[in-house]
Amino acid sequence: MTSIKKGKVYLVGAGPGDPELLTVKAIRLLKKCDALIYDSLIPKEFIQYTSNSCRHFHVGKRRAQHSFSQDQINRFLVELAKDHSCIVRLKGGDPFLFGRGAEEAEWLVQNDIEVEVVPGITSGIAAPSYVGIPLTHRDAGSSVTFVTGHDGDNKKFQAVNWRKLANASDGIVIYMGMHNLDYIINELIAGGLDPSTPSAIIHQGTLMNQKCIKAPLDRLLNKKKTNGILSPSIVVIGKIVNHQIEKCSPILSNLSLPKFNKSCSRERECIFVEH
Ligand SMILES: C[S@@+](CC[C@H](N)C(=O)[O-])C[C@H]1O[C@@H](n2cnc3c(N)ncnc32)[C@H](O)[C@@H]1O
């Protein structure tokens, strides 16, 4: 009996947006792949690394605007592996940091599909660096915590205990924190974090529309509203914010993030195989 030859899926980290932060390995796989599946936090210019024969699928997700469920994406990956040899599943930042990459890898393994993860530069490190904020400093931060501000639907374990976190880490880096920022700040202060703790929000880090605002923690929300800061943004809280060295900030990429568009009209292909 001959077994069906299945392709291999690479879960590739695309970094925070600046293409110069793509790894050499990511670029090699983009050039080689015959199918590319990508999210909404990926500049459309990244498609240009692929060959003319590569098929492209956009499965972007944004809060309250999920075009495809995670289950659908998982099943689609398995379908693609049946008739493609090299599939790149390109995910913003790092695939294993708040990217649901582990769920996709687990699913692929369960379905007997070969899978390999390719780490990427996470936005929680890159966005602060692009405004010159260090995440650790001998005088201000010996520990840093990466935490999600979005408690998620159907999570199988307890949500973040912000009150306990308040004094457990010198620096706090929050992903997906824009929607619940009011609650998060109140909980951190209730847990004992000094309301005057230096804080920053970096929006669209590394990209041409990057914005950074800074304020003491108890004034951060107000400043966010005044400046109209939305997602995607990284929040940094801790004395490290006062050690910002603006002069070492890299030049921004001239790319921007695609506007979310459910119809995917810009993409070469946006079909979705459901079974
Ligand atoms: C679903 S998480 C994915 C995180 C990703 N796996 C990573 O490692 O960066 C999406 C969140 O990442 C953050 N994010 C991603 N790209 C960003 C960027 N260029 N600038 C600021 N925040 C970004 C935002 O907090 C956004 O809500």
The ligand as a Gaussian input file, in Angstrom:
#p B3LYP/6-31G(d) Opt

LIG

0 1
 C       -2.105000      37.858000      18.919000
 S       -0.802000      38.804000      19.618000
 C        0.511000      38.184000      18.672000
 C        1.839000      38.450000      19.287000
 C        2.970000      37.933000      18.414000
 N        2.978000      36.502000      18.380000
 C        4.333000      38.449000      18.848000
 O        5.161000      37.645000      19.271000
 O        4.555000      39.651000      18.757000
 C       -1.132000      40.375000      18.894000
 C       -0.584000      41.509000      19.757000
 O        0.808000      41.661000      19.562000
 C        1.159000      43.021000      19.714000
 N        1.772000      43.484000      18.461000
 C        1.990000      42.777000      17.348000
 N        2.659000      43.513000      16.440000
 C        2.857000      44.719000      17.009000
 C        3.514000      45.910000      16.595000
 N        4.112000      46.000000      15.406000
 N        3.548000      46.956000      17.453000
 C        2.952000      46.879000      18.667000
 N        2.325000      45.782000      19.107000
 C        2.293000      44.715000      18.303000
 C       -0.117000      43.761000      20.051000
 O       -0.237000      43.801000      21.458000
 C       -1.158000      42.868000      19.433000
 O       -2.422000      43.074000      20.013000

